[in-house]
Amino acid sequence: MKAITSLTALVLGASLAGMAMAQTAPGTDAPPAQAGAGAAAATSGASDAAAAPEAPAEDAPAAEETADAAAGDTILPNGQDTTPVEEVDGRWRNDEDIPTFKVEDGVVDFATFNGFRRYHAECHVCHGPDGEGSTYAPALKNSVLRMDYYDFMEVVASGKQGSNSVMPAFGTNKNVWCYIDDIYVYLLAHGTDTIGRGRPAERADKSDDYTAQEDSCMSS
C-alpha cells in the first residue's frame, strides 16, 4: 500500500512508548517490524491496556460536523470522499488512494469487519467500545472524520504527548500496524453511521489478495 509504505521510514526508528494512556496499564515493548504494503502493522506483544491508536482530544469534530458526515454525505468534514473506487490487496480505496469502506445491502467489506475485531482487541480499553470514547481518551469514530488520513497514521505510528495523557507509538506493533487501515475504515464506517454499534451482522469473504498482503506484513 502506497500510503503505508511512505510512512515506513518514519516509524522504523521509533521505539514503542512505555504507557498507553495516563492511568492505564503499560504496554509491552514489541520487536521492530516493517509495515506491509496496503495495511498497517502492529506487534503481537501489546496488551489490551496499551490499547488503541489514539488521536488527541482536540481532533474531535464539532457536533454539527459529525452530524453532517452521518447524514449520508460521502464527503467528510476533512474534505475526504469516502466513495469506494478500487479494491487493492483486498481493501477498498477512494479516488485519492486512501482506504475507505464499502457496505452493500448490509454486507460489510472484509477489511471493515476485521477493523471491528482489531479495534476491540487493541483499542477499546482506552477509546471505549465502538470508538465512542472514554473519560480519558477521545471518540475515534469522530476524530477520523476530521483528521487527515496521513495525520492519523503519523499519530498511530509515532505517538503523541497530550496535556493529560500519553499516546503510545504503535508503528512497530504488528497487531496494530498490519491492520491499521482496517481499524481506520471501521471507524469511518461507524463515524458516518454507515454501520451501527456492535459486530457487523454480515461480511464479505476474505480475498486471496488480502490474505497474501496480511501474511507478508505479519511475517516481515
C-alpha positions as CSV (number, residue, x, y, z in Angstrom):
1,M,0.0,0.0,0.0
2,K,1.5,3.3,-1.1
3,A,0.4,5.4,1.9
4,I,1.8,2.9,4.5
5,T,5.0,2.3,2.6
6,S,5.6,6.0,2.7
7,L,5.4,6.0,6.5
8,T,7.7,3.1,7.0
9,A,10.9,5.3,7.1
10,L,9.2,7.4,9.8
11,V,8.4,4.6,12.1
12,L,11.3,2.1,11.8
13,G,13.5,4.2,14.1
14,A,10.8,4.8,16.7
15,S,10.6,2.6,19.9
16,L,7.3,1.6,21.4
17,A,6.2,4.1,24.0
18,G,6.0,2.9,27.6
19,M,2.5,3.9,28.5
20,A,-0.8,3.5,26.7
21,M,-2.6,6.3,28.5
22,A,-2.4,8.1,31.8
23,Q,-4.0,5.9,34.4
24,T,-3.9,2.7,32.2
25,A,-1.6,-0.3,32.4
26,P,1.7,0.0,30.4
27,G,2.0,-1.7,27.1
28,T,4.6,-4.3,26.3
29,D,7.6,-3.5,24.0
30,A,7.4,-5.2,20.7
31,P,10.1,-6.2,18.2
32,P,10.7,-3.9,15.3
33,A,8.7,-4.6,12.2
34,Q,8.2,-3.2,8.8
35,A,4.8,-2.0,7.7
36,G,3.4,-4.1,4.9
37,A,2.1,-2.6,1.7
38,G,-1.6,-1.8,1.8
39,A,-2.3,-2.3,5.5
40,A,-0.6,-1.0,8.7
41,A,1.4,-3.1,11.1
42,A,1.5,-3.9,14.8
43,T,3.2,-6.1,17.4
44,S,1.8,-9.2,19.0
45,G,3.2,-8.2,22.4
46,A,0.9,-5.2,23.1
47,S,-1.6,-5.7,25.8
48,D,-5.2,-4.5,25.8
49,A,-4.3,-1.9,28.3
50,A,-1.8,-0.5,25.8
51,A,-4.9,-0.2,23.7
52,A,-5.7,1.7,20.6
53,P,-4.4,4.0,18.1
54,E,-5.3,7.2,19.8
55,A,-5.9,10.7,18.4
56,P,-5.6,13.8,20.6
57,A,-8.8,15.1,22.1
58,E,-8.6,18.3,20.2
59,D,-9.1,16.3,17.0
60,A,-12.7,15.6,17.8
61,P,-15.0,17.4,15.4
62,A,-17.8,19.8,16.3
63,A,-21.2,18.2,16.8
64,E,-22.6,19.7,13.6
65,E,-19.6,18.4,11.6
66,T,-20.3,14.8,12.8
67,A,-24.0,15.2,12.1
68,D,-23.2,16.3,8.5
69,A,-21.0,13.3,7.9
70,A,-23.6,11.0,9.4
71,A,-26.4,12.2,7.2
72,G,-25.2,10.1,4.3
73,D,-22.9,12.7,2.7
74,T,-19.9,10.9,1.3
75,I,-17.7,14.0,1.9
76,L,-16.2,14.1,5.4
77,P,-15.7,17.3,7.3
78,N,-12.0,17.0,6.5
79,G,-12.9,17.1,2.8
80,Q,-12.2,13.4,2.1
81,D,-14.5,11.4,-0.1
82,T,-15.5,8.0,1.3
83,T,-16.8,6.7,-2.0
84,P,-15.1,3.3,-2.8
85,V,-13.5,3.3,-6.2
86,E,-10.9,0.5,-6.4
87,E,-10.1,-2.7,-4.4
88,V,-6.4,-3.1,-3.8
89,D,-4.9,-6.0,-1.8
90,G,-8.4,-6.9,-0.6
91,R,-9.1,-3.4,0.7
92,W,-11.2,-0.6,-0.8
93,R,-9.8,2.8,-1.6
94,N,-11.2,6.1,-2.8
95,D,-10.1,8.1,-5.8
96,E,-7.2,9.5,-3.8
97,D,-5.9,6.0,-3.0
98,I,-7.0,6.4,0.7
99,P,-8.6,3.5,2.4
100,T,-12.4,3.5,2.7
101,F,-15.2,1.2,3.4
102,K,-17.9,-0.5,1.3
103,V,-21.2,-1.6,2.6
104,E,-23.8,-3.1,0.2
105,D,-27.2,-4.4,1.2
106,G,-26.0,-4.6,4.8
107,V,-22.9,-6.7,3.8
108,V,-19.7,-5.1,5.2
109,D,-16.4,-5.5,3.3
110,F,-14.0,-7.8,5.0
111,A,-11.4,-5.1,5.9
112,T,-14.1,-3.1,7.7
113,F,-15.3,-6.2,9.5
114,N,-11.8,-7.1,10.5
115,G,-11.3,-3.5,11.7
116,F,-14.1,-4.0,14.2
117,R,-12.3,-7.1,15.5
118,R,-8.9,-5.5,15.6
119,Y,-10.2,-2.3,17.2
120,H,-11.8,-4.3,20.0
121,A,-8.7,-6.4,20.5
122,E,-6.3,-3.5,20.7
123,C,-8.0,-0.1,21.1
124,H,-11.3,-0.2,23.1
125,V,-9.7,-0.2,26.5
126,C,-8.7,3.4,26.1
127,H,-11.1,4.7,23.5
128,G,-14.2,2.8,24.5
129,P,-16.3,0.2,22.7
130,D,-17.1,1.1,19.1
131,G,-14.7,4.1,19.2
132,E,-17.2,6.0,21.3
133,G,-14.6,7.5,23.6
134,S,-14.0,7.4,27.3
135,T,-13.3,9.7,30.2
136,Y,-9.6,10.0,29.3
137,A,-9.4,9.2,25.5
138,P,-11.3,10.8,22.6
139,A,-14.0,9.1,20.5
140,L,-12.0,7.9,17.5
141,K,-15.2,7.5,15.4
142,N,-15.4,11.3,15.4
143,S,-11.7,12.0,15.2
144,V,-11.3,10.2,11.9
145,L,-14.0,12.4,10.3
146,R,-11.9,15.5,10.9
147,M,-8.3,14.3,10.9
148,D,-6.4,13.9,7.6
149,Y,-5.7,10.2,7.0
150,Y,-1.9,10.7,6.9
151,D,-2.0,12.7,10.1
152,F,-4.0,9.9,11.7
153,M,-1.4,7.4,10.6
154,E,1.5,9.5,11.9
155,V,0.0,9.8,15.3
156,V,-0.6,6.0,15.4
157,A,2.9,5.3,14.2
158,S,4.9,7.7,16.4
159,G,2.6,8.5,19.3
160,K,1.8,11.9,20.8
161,Q,2.1,13.6,24.1
162,G,-1.2,15.3,25.2
163,S,-1.9,17.6,28.1
164,N,-3.2,14.9,30.4
165,S,-2.3,11.7,28.6
166,V,0.3,9.9,26.5
167,M,-0.4,8.3,23.1
168,P,2.0,5.4,22.6
169,A,3.6,4.7,19.3
170,F,2.3,1.6,17.5
171,G,4.5,1.7,14.4
172,T,6.4,-1.4,15.4
173,N,3.3,-3.3,16.8
174,K,2.2,-5.7,14.1
175,N,-1.1,-6.5,15.7
176,V,-2.0,-2.8,15.1
177,W,0.1,-1.7,12.2
178,C,-0.6,-4.5,9.9
179,Y,-4.3,-3.8,10.3
180,I,-4.3,0.0,10.9
181,D,-6.2,0.6,7.6
182,D,-8.8,-1.9,8.7
183,I,-9.2,-0.1,12.0
184,Y,-9.3,3.2,10.2
185,V,-12.1,2.2,7.8
186,Y,-14.1,0.6,10.6
187,L,-14.0,3.9,12.5
188,L,-15.0,5.8,9.3
189,A,-18.0,3.5,8.7
190,H,-19.2,3.8,12.2
191,G,-18.4,7.5,12.5
192,T,-20.6,8.2,9.4
193,D,-23.4,6.0,10.8
194,T,-23.0,3.7,7.8
195,I,-22.8,0.8,10.3
196,G,-24.1,0.9,13.9
197,R,-22.6,-0.2,17.1
198,G,-21.6,-3.8,17.7
199,R,-20.3,-6.6,15.5
200,P,-21.4,-6.2,11.8
201,A,-24.0,-8.9,11.1
202,E,-22.8,-9.8,7.6
203,R,-19.4,-9.5,5.9
204,A,-17.8,-10.2,2.6
205,D,-15.4,-13.1,2.3
206,K,-11.7,-12.6,2.9
207,S,-10.0,-12.4,-0.5
208,D,-6.7,-14.1,-1.6
209,D,-5.1,-10.7,-2.1
210,Y,-6.0,-9.7,1.4
211,T,-4.5,-12.9,2.8
212,A,-1.3,-12.5,0.8
213,Q,-0.8,-8.9,2.0
214,E,-1.6,-9.9,5.6
215,D,0.9,-12.8,5.5
216,S,3.6,-10.6,4.0
217,C,3.1,-7.9,6.7
218,M,3.0,-10.3,9.7
219,S,6.0,-12.3,8.5
220,S,8.2,-9.3,7.7
